[in-house]
């Protein structure tokens, strides 16, 4: 699970230009000003590339915080 979080932190760094260690399981859009609708799409694109997955619209809507992102990606990776 830590490996997933580390890769997610990298995706946040690429998408928002923040330090990876600023991203925790509790991080939500309110904590990152650039995490708006366009930022969410950039983040999702980075996640898809980094993890080699595709996210559907429902999954994108569920990604309300880092904890949810970890859960979704963990589930996707276990399906493969």
mmJSON file of the N, C-alpha and C atoms, coordinates in Angstrom:
{"data_MODEL":{"atom_site":{
"group_PDB":["ATOM","ATOM","ATOM","ATOM","ATOM","ATOM","ATOM","ATOM","ATOM","ATOM","ATOM","ATOM","ATOM","ATOM","ATOM","ATOM","ATOM","ATOM","ATOM","ATOM","ATOM","ATOM","ATOM","ATOM","ATOM","ATOM","ATOM","ATOM","ATOM","ATOM","ATOM","ATOM","ATOM","ATOM","ATOM","ATOM","ATOM","ATOM","ATOM","ATOM","ATOM","ATOM","ATOM","ATOM","ATOM","ATOM","ATOM","ATOM","ATOM","ATOM","ATOM","ATOM","ATOM","ATOM","ATOM","ATOM","ATOM","ATOM","ATOM","ATOM","ATOM","ATOM","ATOM","ATOM","ATOM","ATOM","ATOM","ATOM","ATOM","ATOM","ATOM","ATOM","ATOM","ATOM","ATOM","ATOM","ATOM","ATOM","ATOM","ATOM","ATOM","ATOM","ATOM","ATOM","ATOM","ATOM","ATOM","ATOM","ATOM","ATOM","ATOM","ATOM","ATOM","ATOM","ATOM","ATOM","ATOM","ATOM","ATOM","ATOM","ATOM","ATOM","ATOM","ATOM","ATOM","ATOM","ATOM","ATOM","ATOM","ATOM","ATOM","ATOM","ATOM","ATOM","ATOM","ATOM","ATOM","ATOM","ATOM","ATOM","ATOM","ATOM","ATOM","ATOM","ATOM","ATOM","ATOM","ATOM","ATOM","ATOM","ATOM","ATOM","ATOM","ATOM","ATOM","ATOM","ATOM","ATOM","ATOM","ATOM","ATOM","ATOM","ATOM","ATOM","ATOM","ATOM","ATOM","ATOM","ATOM","ATOM","ATOM","ATOM","ATOM","ATOM","ATOM","ATOM","ATOM","ATOM","ATOM","ATOM","ATOM","ATOM","ATOM","ATOM","ATOM","ATOM","ATOM","ATOM","ATOM","ATOM","ATOM","ATOM","ATOM","ATOM","ATOM","ATOM","ATOM","ATOM","ATOM","ATOM","ATOM","ATOM","ATOM","ATOM","ATOM","ATOM","ATOM","ATOM","ATOM","ATOM","ATOM","ATOM","ATOM","ATOM","ATOM","ATOM","ATOM","ATOM","ATOM","ATOM","ATOM","ATOM","ATOM","ATOM","ATOM","ATOM","ATOM","ATOM","ATOM","ATOM","ATOM","ATOM","ATOM","ATOM","ATOM","ATOM","ATOM","ATOM","ATOM","ATOM","ATOM","ATOM","ATOM","ATOM","ATOM","ATOM","ATOM","ATOM","ATOM","ATOM","ATOM","ATOM","ATOM","ATOM","ATOM","ATOM","ATOM","ATOM","ATOM","ATOM"],
"id":[1,2,3,4,5,6,7,8,9,10,11,12,13,14,15,16,17,18,19,20,21,22,23,24,25,26,27,28,29,30,31,32,33,34,35,36,37,38,39,40,41,42,43,44,45,46,47,48,49,50,51,52,53,54,55,56,57,58,59,60,61,62,63,64,65,66,67,68,69,70,71,72,73,74,75,76,77,78,79,80,81,82,83,84,85,86,87,88,89,90,91,92,93,94,95,96,97,98,99,100,101,102,103,104,105,106,107,108,109,110,111,112,113,114,115,116,117,118,119,120,121,122,123,124,125,126,127,128,129,130,131,132,133,134,135,136,137,138,139,140,141,142,143,144,145,146,147,148,149,150,151,152,153,154,155,156,157,158,159,160,161,162,163,164,165,166,167,168,169,170,171,172,173,174,175,176,177,178,179,180,181,182,183,184,185,186,187,188,189,190,191,192,193,194,195,196,197,198,199,200,201,202,203,204,205,206,207,208,209,210,211,212,213,214,215,216,217,218,219,220,221,222,223,224,225,226,227,228,229,230,231,232,233,234,235,236,237,238,239,240],
"type_symbol":["N","C","C","N","C","C","N","C","C","N","C","C","N","C","C","N","C","C","N","C","C","N","C","C","N","C","C","N","C","C","N","C","C","N","C","C","N","C","C","N","C","C","N","C","C","N","C","C","N","C","C","N","C","C","N","C","C","N","C","C","N","C","C","N","C","C","N","C","C","N","C","C","N","C","C","N","C","C","N","C","C","N","C","C","N","C","C","N","C","C","N","C","C","N","C","C","N","C","C","N","C","C","N","C","C","N","C","C","N","C","C","N","C","C","N","C","C","N","C","C","N","C","C","N","C","C","N","C","C","N","C","C","N","C","C","N","C","C","N","C","C","N","C","C","N","C","C","N","C","C","N","C","C","N","C","C","N","C","C","N","C","C","N","C","C","N","C","C","N","C","C","N","C","C","N","C","C","N","C","C","N","C","C","N","C","C","N","C","C","N","C","C","N","C","C","N","C","C","N","C","C","N","C","C","N","C","C","N","C","C","N","C","C","N","C","C","N","C","C","N","C","C","N","C","C","N","C","C","N","C","C","N","C","C","N","C","C","N","C","C"],
"label_atom_id":["N","CA","C","N","CA","C","N","CA","C","N","CA","C","N","CA","C","N","CA","C","N","CA","C","N","CA","C","N","CA","C","N","CA","C","N","CA","C","N","CA","C","N","CA","C","N","CA","C","N","CA","C","N","CA","C","N","CA","C","N","CA","C","N","CA","C","N","CA","C","N","CA","C","N","CA","C","N","CA","C","N","CA","C","N","CA","C","N","CA","C","N","CA","C","N","CA","C","N","CA","C","N","CA","C","N","CA","C","N","CA","C","N","CA","C","N","CA","C","N","CA","C","N","CA","C","N","CA","C","N","CA","C","N","CA","C","N","CA","C","N","CA","C","N","CA","C","N","CA","C","N","CA","C","N","CA","C","N","CA","C","N","CA","C","N","CA","C","N","CA","C","N","CA","C","N","CA","C","N","CA","C","N","CA","C","N","CA","C","N","CA","C","N","CA","C","N","CA","C","N","CA","C","N","CA","C","N","CA","C","N","CA","C","N","CA","C","N","CA","C","N","CA","C","N","CA","C","N","CA","C","N","CA","C","N","CA","C","N","CA","C","N","CA","C","N","CA","C","N","CA","C","N","CA","C","N","CA","C","N","CA","C","N","CA","C","N","CA","C","N","CA","C","N","CA","C","N","CA","C"],
"label_alt_id":[null,null,null,null,null,null,null,null,null,null,null,null,null,null,null,null,null,null,null,null,null,null,null,null,null,null,null,null,null,null,null,null,null,null,null,null,null,null,null,null,null,null,null,null,null,null,null,null,null,null,null,null,null,null,null,null,null,null,null,null,null,null,null,null,null,null,null,null,null,null,null,null,null,null,null,null,null,null,null,null,null,null,null,null,null,null,null,null,null,null,null,null,null,null,null,null,null,null,null,null,null,null,null,null,null,null,null,null,null,null,null,null,null,null,null,null,null,null,null,null,null,null,null,null,null,null,null,null,null,null,null,null,null,null,null,null,null,null,null,null,null,null,null,null,null,null,null,null,null,null,null,null,null,null,null,null,null,null,null,null,null,null,null,null,null,null,null,null,null,null,null,null,null,null,null,null,null,null,null,null,null,null,null,null,null,null,null,null,null,null,null,null,null,null,null,null,null,null,null,null,null,null,null,null,null,null,null,null,null,null,null,null,null,null,null,null,null,null,null,null,null,null,null,null,null,null,null,null,null,null,null,null,null,null,null,null,null,null,null,null],
"label_comp_id":["UNK","UNK","UNK","UNK","UNK","UNK","UNK","UNK","UNK","UNK","UNK","UNK","UNK","UNK","UNK","UNK","UNK","UNK","UNK","UNK","UNK","UNK","UNK","UNK","UNK","UNK","UNK","UNK","UNK","UNK","UNK","UNK","UNK","UNK","UNK","UNK","UNK","UNK","UNK","UNK","UNK","UNK","UNK","UNK","UNK","UNK","UNK","UNK","UNK","UNK","UNK","UNK","UNK","UNK","UNK","UNK","UNK","UNK","UNK","UNK","UNK","UNK","UNK","UNK","UNK","UNK","UNK","UNK","UNK","UNK","UNK","UNK","UNK","UNK","UNK","UNK","UNK","UNK","UNK","UNK","UNK","UNK","UNK","UNK","UNK","UNK","UNK","UNK","UNK","UNK","UNK","UNK","UNK","UNK","UNK","UNK","UNK","UNK","UNK","UNK","UNK","UNK","UNK","UNK","UNK","UNK","UNK","UNK","UNK","UNK","UNK","UNK","UNK","UNK","UNK","UNK","UNK","UNK","UNK","UNK","UNK","UNK","UNK","UNK","UNK","UNK","UNK","UNK","UNK","UNK","UNK","UNK","UNK","UNK","UNK","UNK","UNK","UNK","UNK","UNK","UNK","UNK","UNK","UNK","UNK","UNK","UNK","UNK","UNK","UNK","UNK","UNK","UNK","UNK","UNK","UNK","UNK","UNK","UNK","UNK","UNK","UNK","UNK","UNK","UNK","UNK","UNK","UNK","UNK","UNK","UNK","UNK","UNK","UNK","UNK","UNK","UNK","UNK","UNK","UNK","UNK","UNK","UNK","UNK","UNK","UNK","UNK","UNK","UNK","UNK","UNK","UNK","UNK","UNK","UNK","UNK","UNK","UNK","UNK","UNK","UNK","UNK","UNK","UNK","UNK","UNK","UNK","UNK","UNK","UNK","UNK","UNK","UNK","UNK","UNK","UNK","UNK","UNK","UNK","UNK","UNK","UNK","UNK","UNK","UNK","UNK","UNK","UNK","UNK","UNK","UNK","UNK","UNK","UNK","UNK","UNK","UNK","UNK","UNK","UNK"],
"label_asym_id":["A","A","A","A","A","A","A","A","A","A","A","A","A","A","A","A","A","A","A","A","A","A","A","A","A","A","A","A","A","A","A","A","A","A","A","A","A","A","A","A","A","A","A","A","A","A","A","A","A","A","A","A","A","A","A","A","A","A","A","A","A","A","A","A","A","A","A","A","A","A","A","A","A","A","A","A","A","A","A","A","A","A","A","A","A","A","A","A","A","A","A","A","A","A","A","A","A","A","A","A","A","A","A","A","A","A","A","A","A","A","A","A","A","A","A","A","A","A","A","A","A","A","A","A","A","A","A","A","A","A","A","A","A","A","A","A","A","A","A","A","A","A","A","A","A","A","A","A","A","A","A","A","A","A","A","A","A","A","A","A","A","A","A","A","A","A","A","A","A","A","A","A","A","A","A","A","A","A","A","A","A","A","A","A","A","A","A","A","A","A","A","A","A","A","A","A","A","A","A","A","A","A","A","A","A","A","A","A","A","A","A","A","A","A","A","A","A","A","A","A","A","A","A","A","A","A","A","A","A","A","A","A","A","A","A","A","A","A","A","A"],
"label_entity_id":["1","1","1","1","1","1","1","1","1","1","1","1","1","1","1","1","1","1","1","1","1","1","1","1","1","1","1","1","1","1","1","1","1","1","1","1","1","1","1","1","1","1","1","1","1","1","1","1","1","1","1","1","1","1","1","1","1","1","1","1","1","1","1","1","1","1","1","1","1","1","1","1","1","1","1","1","1","1","1","1","1","1","1","1","1","1","1","1","1","1","1","1","1","1","1","1","1","1","1","1","1","1","1","1","1","1","1","1","1","1","1","1","1","1","1","1","1","1","1","1","1","1","1","1","1","1","1","1","1","1","1","1","1","1","1","1","1","1","1","1","1","1","1","1","1","1","1","1","1","1","1","1","1","1","1","1","1","1","1","1","1","1","1","1","1","1","1","1","1","1","1","1","1","1","1","1","1","1","1","1","1","1","1","1","1","1","1","1","1","1","1","1","1","1","1","1","1","1","1","1","1","1","1","1","1","1","1","1","1","1","1","1","1","1","1","1","1","1","1","1","1","1","1","1","1","1","1","1","1","1","1","1","1","1","1","1","1","1","1","1"],
"label_seq_id":[1,1,1,2,2,2,3,3,3,4,4,4,5,5,5,6,6,6,7,7,7,8,8,8,9,9,9,10,10,10,11,11,11,12,12,12,13,13,13,14,14,14,15,15,15,16,16,16,17,17,17,18,18,18,19,19,19,20,20,20,21,21,21,22,22,22,23,23,23,24,24,24,25,25,25,26,26,26,27,27,27,28,28,28,29,29,29,30,30,30,31,31,31,32,32,32,33,33,33,34,34,34,35,35,35,36,36,36,37,37,37,38,38,38,39,39,39,40,40,40,41,41,41,42,42,42,43,43,43,44,44,44,45,45,45,46,46,46,47,47,47,48,48,48,49,49,49,50,50,50,51,51,51,52,52,52,53,53,53,54,54,54,55,55,55,56,56,56,57,57,57,58,58,58,59,59,59,60,60,60,61,61,61,62,62,62,63,63,63,64,64,64,65,65,65,66,66,66,67,67,67,68,68,68,69,69,69,70,70,70,71,71,71,72,72,72,73,73,73,74,74,74,75,75,75,76,76,76,77,77,77,78,78,78,79,79,79,80,80,80],
"pdbx_PDB_ins_code":[null,null,null,null,null,null,null,null,null,null,null,null,null,null,null,null,null,null,null,null,null,null,null,null,null,null,null,null,null,null,null,null,null,null,null,null,null,null,null,null,null,null,null,null,null,null,null,null,null,null,null,null,null,null,null,null,null,null,null,null,null,null,null,null,null,null,null,null,null,null,null,null,null,null,null,null,null,null,null,null,null,null,null,null,null,null,null,null,null,null,null,null,null,null,null,null,null,null,null,null,null,null,null,null,null,null,null,null,null,null,null,null,null,null,null,null,null,null,null,null,null,null,null,null,null,null,null,null,null,null,null,null,null,null,null,null,null,null,null,null,null,null,null,null,null,null,null,null,null,null,null,null,null,null,null,null,null,null,null,null,null,null,null,null,null,null,null,null,null,null,null,null,null,null,null,null,null,null,null,null,null,null,null,null,null,null,null,null,null,null,null,null,null,null,null,null,null,null,null,null,null,null,null,null,null,null,null,null,null,null,null,null,null,null,null,null,null,null,null,null,null,null,null,null,null,null,null,null,null,null,null,null,null,null,null,null,null,null,null,null],
"Cartn_x":[0.825,0.0,0.869,2.014,2.909,3.451,3.691,4.195,3.16,1.895,0.815,0.8,0.862,0.844,2.044,3.212,4.407,4.217,3.659,3.414,2.346,1.334,0.291,0.907,1.796,2.475,3.242,3.861,4.56,3.608,2.427,1.42,0.962,0.799,0.416,1.526,2.771,3.9,3.905,3.703,3.666,2.474,1.314,0.09,0.036,0.518,0.317,1.596,2.758,4.013,4.242,3.742,3.946,4.913,5.468,6.376,5.584,6.13,5.431,5.051,5.912,5.632,4.472,4.028,2.864,1.569,1.625,0.437,0.346,-0.739,-0.985,-2.329,-2.663,-3.942,-5.123,-4.922,-5.996,-6.101,-5.162,-5.162,-6.428,-7.047,-8.275,-8.137,-9.051,-8.966,-8.857,-9.455,-9.382,-7.948,-7.083,-5.694,-4.774,-5.235,-4.408,-5.202,-4.902,-5.698,-5.824,-4.79,-4.843,-5.681,-6.139,-6.928,-8.382,-8.586,-9.928,-10.313,-11.346,-11.8,-10.722,-10.021,-8.959,-7.761,-7.442,-6.37,-6.687,-7.958,-8.402,-8.146,-8.415,-8.178,-6.69,-5.882,-4.432,-3.922,-4.409,-4.031,-4.441,-5.671,-6.175,-5.328,-4.959,-4.117,-2.764,-2.173,-0.901,-1.047,-2.127,-2.361,-2.506,-3.253,-3.437,-2.104,-1.28,0.026,0.951,1.034,1.953,1.589,0.293,-0.149,-0.531,-0.594,-0.974,-2.408,-3.297,-4.713,-5.566,-6.854,-7.832,-8.863,-9.19,-10.196,-11.478,-12.62,-13.883,-14.477,-15.554,-16.165,-16.569,-17.147,-17.557,-16.359,-15.26,-14.055,-13.505,-13.524,-13.064,-13.898,-15.204,-16.101,-15.86,-15.446,-15.188,-13.873,-12.991,-11.668,-11.748,-12.331,-12.566,-11.423,-10.525,-9.358,-8.334,-7.17,-6.102,-6.485,-7.162,-7.578,-8.447,-9.378,-10.244,-9.432,-8.463,-7.625,-6.837,-6.264,-5.52,-6.441,-7.647,-8.607,-8.954,-9.231,-9.622,-8.472,-7.277,-6.133,-5.779,-5.82,-5.548,-6.518,-7.79,-8.789,-8.511,-8.137,-7.839,-6.637,-5.616,-4.405,-4.671,-5.568,-5.901,-6.784,-7.445,-8.265,-7.404,-6.243,-5.382,-4.787],
"Cartn_y":[-1.2,0.0,1.263,1.193,2.359,2.679,1.638,1.861,2.608,2.266,2.961,4.428,4.705,6.092,6.866,6.24,6.914,7.317,6.414,6.74,7.815,7.779,8.817,10.168,10.191,11.437,11.991,11.114,11.549,12.152,11.556,12.088,13.47,13.67,14.985,16.002,15.576,16.487,16.951,16.011,16.357,17.254,16.933,17.662,19.054,19.166,20.417,21.137,20.557,21.204,21.352,20.394,20.438,19.335,19.451,18.424,17.163,16.016,14.738,14.508,14.886,14.625,15.46,16.469,17.252,16.458,15.381,14.583,13.428,13.412,12.347,11.69,10.656,9.968,10.92,11.969,12.909,14.071,14.18,15.293,15.274,16.447,16.621,17.898,18.111,19.323,20.625,20.684,21.902,22.215,21.199,21.382,21.835,21.691,22.012,22.928,24.231,25.18,24.814,24.218,23.887,22.64,21.941,20.728,21.106,21.706,22.054,21.037,21.326,20.344,20.055,21.074,20.846,20.137,20.513,19.846,18.378,18.09,16.712,15.863,16.434,15.71,15.482,16.471,16.327,15.247,15.265,14.253,12.863,12.739,11.449,10.929,11.805,11.421,10.9,11.587,11.147,9.783,9.6,8.325,7.187,7.435,6.403,6.006,6.997,6.724,5.997,6.47,5.904,4.455,4.196,2.86,1.95,2.498,1.689,1.213,2.099,1.767,2.775,2.48,3.44,3.672,4.924,5.293,5.681,5.143,5.52,6.724,7.241,8.471,8.29,7.147,6.91,6.933,6.334,6.33,7.742,8.516,9.9,10.699,10.444,11.157,10.745,9.497,8.988,9.499,10.001,10.435,11.789,11.757,12.993,13.337,12.383,12.609,11.516,11.622,10.66,9.266,9.177,7.869,7.144,7.85,7.256,6.88,7.702,7.408,6.123,5.978,4.762,3.552,3.665,2.551,2.159,3.141,2.879,2.217,2.781,2.229,0.841,0.653,-0.662,-1.695,-1.332,-2.219,-2.526,-1.497,-1.677,-2.604,-2.432,-3.244,-4.697,-4.916,-6.267,-6.985,-6.23,-6.825,-7.428,-6.834,-7.239,-8.621],
"Cartn_z":[0.0,0.0,0.0,0.691,0.718,-0.664,-1.469,-2.826,-3.655,-3.461,-4.176,-3.772,-2.474,-1.999,-2.535,-2.568,-3.079,-4.54,-5.343,-6.754,-6.888,-6.041,-6.057,-5.709,-4.73,-4.363,-5.563,-6.337,-7.545,-8.563,-8.7,-9.626,-9.184,-7.885,-7.364,-7.628,-7.439,-7.669,-9.121,-10.056,-11.478,-11.81,-11.256,-11.607,-10.986,-9.752,-9.017,-8.604,-8.899,-8.553,-7.066,-6.283,-4.836,-4.438,-3.262,-2.764,-2.427,-2.803,-2.615,-1.153,-0.224,1.19,1.731,0.976,1.388,1.213,0.425,0.122,1.11,1.885,2.862,2.542,3.279,3.08,3.31,4.088,4.402,3.417,2.487,1.544,0.69,0.572,-0.202,-1.037,-1.968,-2.797,-2.002,-0.836,-0.024,0.406,0.421,0.843,-0.287,-1.539,-2.701,-3.631,-3.622,-4.412,-5.89,-6.475,-7.907,-8.203,-7.143,-7.343,-7.601,-8.78,-9.237,-10.308,-11.093,-12.087,-13.134,-13.593,-14.575,-13.932,-12.721,-11.994,-11.744,-11.504,-11.266,-12.514,-13.688,-14.941,-15.176,-14.865,-14.996,-14.05,-12.828,-11.844,-12.332,-12.812,-13.287,-14.446,-15.345,-16.48,-16.0,-15.033,-14.463,-13.791,-13.048,-12.358,-13.363,-14.431,-15.452,-16.075,-16.365,-16.972,-16.0,-14.789,-13.798,-13.458,-13.302,-12.881,-14.05,-15.27,-16.417,-16.348,-15.892,-15.729,-16.483,-16.581,-17.095,-16.011,-15.796,-14.797,-15.516,-15.038,-15.654,-14.926,-15.458,-14.915,-13.454,-13.121,-11.729,-10.786,-11.213,-10.378,-10.226,-11.302,-11.22,-10.225,-10.22,-9.3,-7.85,-7.637,-6.287,-5.705,-6.544,-6.1,-5.388,-4.193,-3.441,-2.494,-2.262,-1.412,-1.703,-1.12,-1.408,-0.935,0.205,0.71,-0.315,-0.938,-1.964,-3.202,-3.569,-4.732,-4.485,-3.298,-2.954,-3.056,-2.515,-2.53,-3.962,-4.797,-6.196,-6.955,-6.814,-7.548,-7.029,-5.737,-5.166,-5.751,-5.848,-6.43,-7.89,-8.65,-10.081,-10.273,-9.468,-9.596,-9.206,-8.268,-7.853,-8.859,-9.748,-10.788,-11.885,-12.088,-13.214,-13.046],
"occupancy":[1.0,1.0,1.0,1.0,1.0,1.0,1.0,1.0,1.0,1.0,1.0,1.0,1.0,1.0,1.0,1.0,1.0,1.0,1.0,1.0,1.0,1.0,1.0,1.0,1.0,1.0,1.0,1.0,1.0,1.0,1.0,1.0,1.0,1.0,1.0,1.0,1.0,1.0,1.0,1.0,1.0,1.0,1.0,1.0,1.0,1.0,1.0,1.0,1.0,1.0,1.0,1.0,1.0,1.0,1.0,1.0,1.0,1.0,1.0,1.0,1.0,1.0,1.0,1.0,1.0,1.0,1.0,1.0,1.0,1.0,1.0,1.0,1.0,1.0,1.0,1.0,1.0,1.0,1.0,1.0,1.0,1.0,1.0,1.0,1.0,1.0,1.0,1.0,1.0,1.0,1.0,1.0,1.0,1.0,1.0,1.0,1.0,1.0,1.0,1.0,1.0,1.0,1.0,1.0,1.0,1.0,1.0,1.0,1.0,1.0,1.0,1.0,1.0,1.0,1.0,1.0,1.0,1.0,1.0,1.0,1.0,1.0,1.0,1.0,1.0,1.0,1.0,1.0,1.0,1.0,1.0,1.0,1.0,1.0,1.0,1.0,1.0,1.0,1.0,1.0,1.0,1.0,1.0,1.0,1.0,1.0,1.0,1.0,1.0,1.0,1.0,1.0,1.0,1.0,1.0,1.0,1.0,1.0,1.0,1.0,1.0,1.0,1.0,1.0,1.0,1.0,1.0,1.0,1.0,1.0,1.0,1.0,1.0,1.0,1.0,1.0,1.0,1.0,1.0,1.0,1.0,1.0,1.0,1.0,1.0,1.0,1.0,1.0,1.0,1.0,1.0,1.0,1.0,1.0,1.0,1.0,1.0,1.0,1.0,1.0,1.0,1.0,1.0,1.0,1.0,1.0,1.0,1.0,1.0,1.0,1.0,1.0,1.0,1.0,1.0,1.0,1.0,1.0,1.0,1.0,1.0,1.0,1.0,1.0,1.0,1.0,1.0,1.0,1.0,1.0,1.0,1.0,1.0,1.0,1.0,1.0,1.0,1.0,1.0,1.0],
"B_iso_or_equiv":[0.0,0.0,0.0,0.0,0.0,0.0,0.0,0.0,0.0,0.0,0.0,0.0,0.0,0.0,0.0,0.0,0.0,0.0,0.0,0.0,0.0,0.0,0.0,0.0,0.0,0.0,0.0,0.0,0.0,0.0,0.0,0.0,0.0,0.0,0.0,0.0,0.0,0.0,0.0,0.0,0.0,0.0,0.0,0.0,0.0,0.0,0.0,0.0,0.0,0.0,0.0,0.0,0.0,0.0,0.0,0.0,0.0,0.0,0.0,0.0,0.0,0.0,0.0,0.0,0.0,0.0,0.0,0.0,0.0,0.0,0.0,0.0,0.0,0.0,0.0,0.0,0.0,0.0,0.0,0.0,0.0,0.0,0.0,0.0,0.0,0.0,0.0,0.0,0.0,0.0,0.0,0.0,0.0,0.0,0.0,0.0,0.0,0.0,0.0,0.0,0.0,0.0,0.0,0.0,0.0,0.0,0.0,0.0,0.0,0.0,0.0,0.0,0.0,0.0,0.0,0.0,0.0,0.0,0.0,0.0,0.0,0.0,0.0,0.0,0.0,0.0,0.0,0.0,0.0,0.0,0.0,0.0,0.0,0.0,0.0,0.0,0.0,0.0,0.0,0.0,0.0,0.0,0.0,0.0,0.0,0.0,0.0,0.0,0.0,0.0,0.0,0.0,0.0,0.0,0.0,0.0,0.0,0.0,0.0,0.0,0.0,0.0,0.0,0.0,0.0,0.0,0.0,0.0,0.0,0.0,0.0,0.0,0.0,0.0,0.0,0.0,0.0,0.0,0.0,0.0,0.0,0.0,0.0,0.0,0.0,0.0,0.0,0.0,0.0,0.0,0.0,0.0,0.0,0.0,0.0,0.0,0.0,0.0,0.0,0.0,0.0,0.0,0.0,0.0,0.0,0.0,0.0,0.0,0.0,0.0,0.0,0.0,0.0,0.0,0.0,0.0,0.0,0.0,0.0,0.0,0.0,0.0,0.0,0.0,0.0,0.0,0.0,0.0,0.0,0.0,0.0,0.0,0.0,0.0,0.0,0.0,0.0,0.0,0.0,0.0],
"pdbx_formal_charge":[null,null,null,null,null,null,null,null,null,null,null,null,null,null,null,null,null,null,null,null,null,null,null,null,null,null,null,null,null,null,null,null,null,null,null,null,null,null,null,null,null,null,null,null,null,null,null,null,null,null,null,null,null,null,null,null,null,null,null,null,null,null,null,null,null,null,null,null,null,null,null,null,null,null,null,null,null,null,null,null,null,null,null,null,null,null,null,null,null,null,null,null,null,null,null,null,null,null,null,null,null,null,null,null,null,null,null,null,null,null,null,null,null,null,null,null,null,null,null,null,null,null,null,null,null,null,null,null,null,null,null,null,null,null,null,null,null,null,null,null,null,null,null,null,null,null,null,null,null,null,null,null,null,null,null,null,null,null,null,null,null,null,null,null,null,null,null,null,null,null,null,null,null,null,null,null,null,null,null,null,null,null,null,null,null,null,null,null,null,null,null,null,null,null,null,null,null,null,null,null,null,null,null,null,null,null,null,null,null,null,null,null,null,null,null,null,null,null,null,null,null,null,null,null,null,null,null,null,null,null,null,null,null,null,null,null,null,null,null,null],
"auth_seq_id":[1,1,1,2,2,2,3,3,3,4,4,4,5,5,5,6,6,6,7,7,7,8,8,8,9,9,9,10,10,10,11,11,11,12,12,12,13,13,13,14,14,14,15,15,15,16,16,16,17,17,17,18,18,18,19,19,19,20,20,20,21,21,21,22,22,22,23,23,23,24,24,24,25,25,25,26,26,26,27,27,27,28,28,28,29,29,29,30,30,30,31,31,31,32,32,32,33,33,33,34,34,34,35,35,35,36,36,36,37,37,37,38,38,38,39,39,39,40,40,40,41,41,41,42,42,42,43,43,43,44,44,44,45,45,45,46,46,46,47,47,47,48,48,48,49,49,49,50,50,50,51,51,51,52,52,52,53,53,53,54,54,54,55,55,55,56,56,56,57,57,57,58,58,58,59,59,59,60,60,60,61,61,61,62,62,62,63,63,63,64,64,64,65,65,65,66,66,66,67,67,67,68,68,68,69,69,69,70,70,70,71,71,71,72,72,72,73,73,73,74,74,74,75,75,75,76,76,76,77,77,77,78,78,78,79,79,79,80,80,80],
"auth_comp_id":["UNK","UNK","UNK","UNK","UNK","UNK","UNK","UNK","UNK","UNK","UNK","UNK","UNK","UNK","UNK","UNK","UNK","UNK","UNK","UNK","UNK","UNK","UNK","UNK","UNK","UNK","UNK","UNK","UNK","UNK","UNK","UNK","UNK","UNK","UNK","UNK","UNK","UNK","UNK","UNK","UNK","UNK","UNK","UNK","UNK","UNK","UNK","UNK","UNK","UNK","UNK","UNK","UNK","UNK","UNK","UNK","UNK","UNK","UNK","UNK","UNK","UNK","UNK","UNK","UNK","UNK","UNK","UNK","UNK","UNK","UNK","UNK","UNK","UNK","UNK","UNK","UNK","UNK","UNK","UNK","UNK","UNK","UNK","UNK","UNK","UNK","UNK","UNK","UNK","UNK","UNK","UNK","UNK","UNK","UNK","UNK","UNK","UNK","UNK","UNK","UNK","UNK","UNK","UNK","UNK","UNK","UNK","UNK","UNK","UNK","UNK","UNK","UNK","UNK","UNK","UNK","UNK","UNK","UNK","UNK","UNK","UNK","UNK","UNK","UNK","UNK","UNK","UNK","UNK","UNK","UNK","UNK","UNK","UNK","UNK","UNK","UNK","UNK","UNK","UNK","UNK","UNK","UNK","UNK","UNK","UNK","UNK","UNK","UNK","UNK","UNK","UNK","UNK","UNK","UNK","UNK","UNK","UNK","UNK","UNK","UNK","UNK","UNK","UNK","UNK","UNK","UNK","UNK","UNK","UNK","UNK","UNK","UNK","UNK","UNK","UNK","UNK","UNK","UNK","UNK","UNK","UNK","UNK","UNK","UNK","UNK","UNK","UNK","UNK","UNK","UNK","UNK","UNK","UNK","UNK","UNK","UNK","UNK","UNK","UNK","UNK","UNK","UNK","UNK","UNK","UNK","UNK","UNK","UNK","UNK","UNK","UNK","UNK","UNK","UNK","UNK","UNK","UNK","UNK","UNK","UNK","UNK","UNK","UNK","UNK","UNK","UNK","UNK","UNK","UNK","UNK","UNK","UNK","UNK","UNK","UNK","UNK","UNK","UNK","UNK"],
"auth_asym_id":["A","A","A","A","A","A","A","A","A","A","A","A","A","A","A","A","A","A","A","A","A","A","A","A","A","A","A","A","A","A","A","A","A","A","A","A","A","A","A","A","A","A","A","A","A","A","A","A","A","A","A","A","A","A","A","A","A","A","A","A","A","A","A","A","A","A","A","A","A","A","A","A","A","A","A","A","A","A","A","A","A","A","A","A","A","A","A","A","A","A","A","A","A","A","A","A","A","A","A","A","A","A","A","A","A","A","A","A","A","A","A","A","A","A","A","A","A","A","A","A","A","A","A","A","A","A","A","A","A","A","A","A","A","A","A","A","A","A","A","A","A","A","A","A","A","A","A","A","A","A","A","A","A","A","A","A","A","A","A","A","A","A","A","A","A","A","A","A","A","A","A","A","A","A","A","A","A","A","A","A","A","A","A","A","A","A","A","A","A","A","A","A","A","A","A","A","A","A","A","A","A","A","A","A","A","A","A","A","A","A","A","A","A","A","A","A","A","A","A","A","A","A","A","A","A","A","A","A","A","A","A","A","A","A","A","A","A","A","A","A"],
"auth_atom_id":["N","CA","C","N","CA","C","N","CA","C","N","CA","C","N","CA","C","N","CA","C","N","CA","C","N","CA","C","N","CA","C","N","CA","C","N","CA","C","N","CA","C","N","CA","C","N","CA","C","N","CA","C","N","CA","C","N","CA","C","N","CA","C","N","CA","C","N","CA","C","N","CA","C","N","CA","C","N","CA","C","N","CA","C","N","CA","C","N","CA","C","N","CA","C","N","CA","C","N","CA","C","N","CA","C","N","CA","C","N","CA","C","N","CA","C","N","CA","C","N","CA","C","N","CA","C","N","CA","C","N","CA","C","N","CA","C","N","CA","C","N","CA","C","N","CA","C","N","CA","C","N","CA","C","N","CA","C","N","CA","C","N","CA","C","N","CA","C","N","CA","C","N","CA","C","N","CA","C","N","CA","C","N","CA","C","N","CA","C","N","CA","C","N","CA","C","N","CA","C","N","CA","C","N","CA","C","N","CA","C","N","CA","C","N","CA","C","N","CA","C","N","CA","C","N","CA","C","N","CA","C","N","CA","C","N","CA","C","N","CA","C","N","CA","C","N","CA","C","N","CA","C","N","CA","C","N","CA","C","N","CA","C","N","CA","C","N","CA","C","N","CA","C","N","CA","C","N","CA","C"],
"pdbx_PDB_model_num":[1,1,1,1,1,1,1,1,1,1,1,1,1,1,1,1,1,1,1,1,1,1,1,1,1,1,1,1,1,1,1,1,1,1,1,1,1,1,1,1,1,1,1,1,1,1,1,1,1,1,1,1,1,1,1,1,1,1,1,1,1,1,1,1,1,1,1,1,1,1,1,1,1,1,1,1,1,1,1,1,1,1,1,1,1,1,1,1,1,1,1,1,1,1,1,1,1,1,1,1,1,1,1,1,1,1,1,1,1,1,1,1,1,1,1,1,1,1,1,1,1,1,1,1,1,1,1,1,1,1,1,1,1,1,1,1,1,1,1,1,1,1,1,1,1,1,1,1,1,1,1,1,1,1,1,1,1,1,1,1,1,1,1,1,1,1,1,1,1,1,1,1,1,1,1,1,1,1,1,1,1,1,1,1,1,1,1,1,1,1,1,1,1,1,1,1,1,1,1,1,1,1,1,1,1,1,1,1,1,1,1,1,1,1,1,1,1,1,1,1,1,1,1,1,1,1,1,1,1,1,1,1,1,1,1,1,1,1,1,1]
}}}
